[in-house]
Amino acid sequence: AIVITTAGGPGVLQLQQVEDPELKDDEVLIKVEATALNRADTLQRKGSYPPPKGASPYPGLECSGTIQAVGKHVLGWRVGDQVCALLSGGGYAEKVAVPAGQVLPIPLGVSLKEAAGLPEVACTVWSTVFMMSRLSAGETFLVHGGSSGIGTFAIQIAKSKGATVFATAGLP
């Protein structure tokens, strides 16, 4: 796993041999193929974002890979399934145990590498724009920060659902 040795810059990250995670009854064990870099990962490295209680101490809030084991209460997932997942940490390791409810199928035509960056943006956009706000076909949708990862995903999915989309973007 990539381990944060002390708070600081990128140089504090070290590759170290660690124990495999223990699999709980409601989890799947994923052999990680790819992971993504999120702002929370950089904040954790700097010492400004401690992992949630009970979460992996290793950074990485999303990953993709292949299921290697399934907890005894897990339904719908099998060993060998290729998936992506939203994590509370641990995506920077070779293996990560993930609650089955945080695992997603990889969309057709999306590679394992590409899928590693989907969970955070997909879950954020879907839950806020469609589940909470109930954006519908024919409505107008304004995306502030349209050039960000979440913004570009929001634009694409809103257009695919039939909304008229406007966006703002600025300099960092």
Steps between C-alpha positions, in 0.01 A plus 500: 500500500598862471543612860503854637809499723441848648300808404655689210560520128501218245839378628336363818327229296682165506428161352497249787403137549177485706258230611202418279179655632261280696174429319176561692178312422350795306813582299680399183877483463621682190839446339568860401585565135485881511421780741428871473637809669251710695539823693433307823799276422732800478349650816549168681864495388545854635348399835181702454251219439515202735338182368156427646492272806542138393617593148822381341798716600613506137385772261281439199126576491418313183636209301429243233599138483388140524310342787717233667270401788141560609372521860239245602214757509578655160253451217539605137879489475724205410871426503637616164258793453672815379379798702570850622435621854462806717720452806555650843871435433738230383493546123878546496550137604517183292183372670214678674194372690189697407138487620304343214266802485791721393592281202385588149504315169729638234301654213532340157786647302682633809839349583607400850744792497231750402249355747723581797406868467124449469360421847552837671365713216223258404371459855526875573317605185237227506411549867483881490367569151264210441411347838471822706425765238319270257626665181271395214499511121408843369629688805790748494808416706783740594834342590744727685855374451418324175866427425555293816468123515161519672393784271584321175325185623193701605483664157521168316245312708252791515513533120454124462186527719356774275578815700619826346839569658687824562838512673744744652874451523784717618867508569638327811 
